[in-house]
């Protein structure tokens, strides 16, 4: 890897990544197949797709990786594989019962040495692929819905992300230099957004686009997972 300009500190990142890859372990609290809530627990058999695909890819990759351990004494972290989406649609829980269910479940399961995590389920596929392929910039507004700001989609299609937010906790900010492949615009500057984007020179745009192509591998989910992809980056962050 020689893409130094997209990282804050390439040497430190690569050294820490190698160390993580050698020794980091995660214990996943198991559950019985006949658990009354087994339907909301991972692993699942269907293939990832839609807006929630990243959670499913992470779980599938974790269970098939060398980070997974069945020995809790080896573990650096303990993982709880819940599906928030499935819990929302389970009539016994529903959206209003999530908080109480999770609180009670963690309390009960901690007394029998089993736990679980939450992750979303698949949703409908995106319908704006062609628009992102055609665009130089893709706008992402901070919001509450999962499909409000799909920055990773923009990177996948080679579109420079424009982050519209005063404060945005972007992925891997301690590793990646986001200003090298995205544009961040504060709310107060939204009225002049068009002027800001038009003011980016051809050379600047080419530099941003080139870095988008370099960095997007860190946001890609592979089956099986490969070094420096989204799964390994998430594990590195942990």
N, C-alpha and C positions, 0 to 999 in steps of 0.2 A: 504494500500500500504506500503510495507516494502523494496522496491527496492532502497535503499538509494544510492548505488554506481553509478547509472546511472544519478543522479541529482546533480547539483551544490549545491543546498540548498533545501532539501526535505520539511522542515517545512514551509519555506517561500512560496514555490510553492503551497503547499496544502492550505495554508491559503489564498493566493491571488486567487487561483482557486475557493474556496468556495465563496469568496466575489464577484468575477466576475459572478458566477453562480446565485447569488441572485439578482443582480441589473443592470448588463450591458444590454444596449438596443441599437438596430440598426434600423434606419429608412431607408427603401428602397424606393427610389423615384419611384412612379408609372408611368405607361404609359397607354394610351388608346389602346384598342384592335384594333382600326382602324388607329393607328399611321402608317404612310407610311413606317416606318422602324421597325415595330413590329416584323418582322422576325429575327432581330438581337438582340432582347431583351429577357431576362429571365423573368418569368419561362418558361420552355419548357416541353413538354409532354413525350418525349422519355427517355428511361433508360440510365444512364451513362455507357460508356464502352470505352476501348481504352486509348490512352495516355492522353487525355484531360478529363478523367472521374472525376478527383479531382475537377475541376471547377464546373462541373454539380452537383456532390455530395454536394459541399459547398452550392450552391444555393438552392438545394432541402431541405437540412437540415436547412438552415437559415429560409426559408419561413415557415417551420413547427416547429420552435423552439420558446421557450419563450423569446429569445433574440430579436425577431422580434417585432417591434411596429409600429402601424399606426399613432402614435402621435409624431410628430417631436420634441415637447417640452420635451419628455421623453428621447430622443436619446442621446447617447454618441458619436455615429458615424453615418454618412450618406453614404449609399451604392448605387452604380451606376451599375446595372447589364447588361453590354454589353456582347456580344459574339464576340470576336476578330475573331474567325474562320469564323463565319457567315458573318461578315463584309468583310473579305478577299474574300469570294466567291460571294458576292453581286455585280452584274455588275455595280451598281450605285456608288459603293465605290471602291472595289478592294484594293490590297496591297498598291498601290501608293497613294490612297486617304484616308487612315486611319487617318493620322495626321490632315488633314484639316477637315474631317468629325467630328472627336471627338472634335476639337477646336470649330467648328461652333455649334455642337449639345449642348455642355456644355454652350456656350454663350446664345443660344436661350432658352434652357430649364430652365436656371437659372432665366429667366424673367417670367416664368410661373410656377415656383416651382415644376419642375419635373427634375429628373436626371436619370443616369443609370451607370452601371459598365461594365468593360470588363472582359470576361472570355472565354476560348477556348471551342470548341465543341469536340465531340468525334472523334476519328481517328481509324485507323486499330488496331486490337488486337495485343498484343505482341506475338512473336513466339519463345522466348528463355526461356520459363518456365522450361523445363526439364534440360537445361544446368545450370540454377541457383540452381535447386534442387540438382544437382550432385556436385556442387562446394563448396569448403571451403571458397574461397574468390571471390568476384565479383568486377571487375575493373570499375571505373567510371571516365571518362576523362571530364574535364570541356569543354563545347562547346556551340554552339549557337542553336542547334536543341532541341526540346522538348524531343526527345528520346535519347539524348546523354548520360545522366547520370540519370538513373532511380534508385536512391538510395533506394526509398521506395519499389521497386520490390525486391531488394536484401534482405531487412529486412523481407519482407513478406515470402520469401522462406527460411529464416534462414541462409542466406549467409552473411558472414562478408564483409561489404563494404570497398573497398580500394579506397580512394579519391586521384586521381592524379591531383593535382593543387597546385600552390603556394599560392593562396588566393581563398577561396571558402566560400561563405556566406551560411552556412548550416542551415537547419531549426531548430528552437527552441534552438539555441546555448546558449541563456542566461538561459535555463532551463536544458538541457540535457548535460551530460559530454560525448562528442562524442568519446573521446579516450578510453572510456570503452567498446565501441561496434563497433569501426571502426579503420582502419589504414589510416593515412594521409601520402602521399609520395609526396615530391616536385619534380618538373620537372627534376632538376639536378640529382636526384637519380633514375630516370627511368631506366638507363642502368643496375643498380644493383637491380632492383625490384625483380627478381626471388630469388636472394640471401637474400633479406630482408624478403620475405614471408617464405622462407625455414628456416630462422633463428628464426621464431616464434615457441616457444616450444609447446608441446602438452597441457601443463597446461595453457599457455597463450591463445592458440586457444580455449580451452574449456571455459575459462573465457569470452572471446569475444563472442563466440557463445551463451553462457548462457545469456549474457546481451542483445544480439540481440533479443532473445526470450522474454525478459522482456520489451524491449523498443518498439517493433514493434506495440503494440496496439495504441501508440500515432500517428502512421502514417496510421492507418486503417480507412477507411470510412464505416460507418454503416448506415443502413436505418431501423428504425430511428436512429439518432445519440445517442451515449451513452457517459457518463462521461469519460474524458481523451482520447477520440479518436481524429482523425485528425481534425474533425470539432471543437470540444471544444478546442483543442490546438491552432488552428488558431484564434478562438475568444479570447482566453486568450492572445495571442500575440498582438492582436489589442488593 
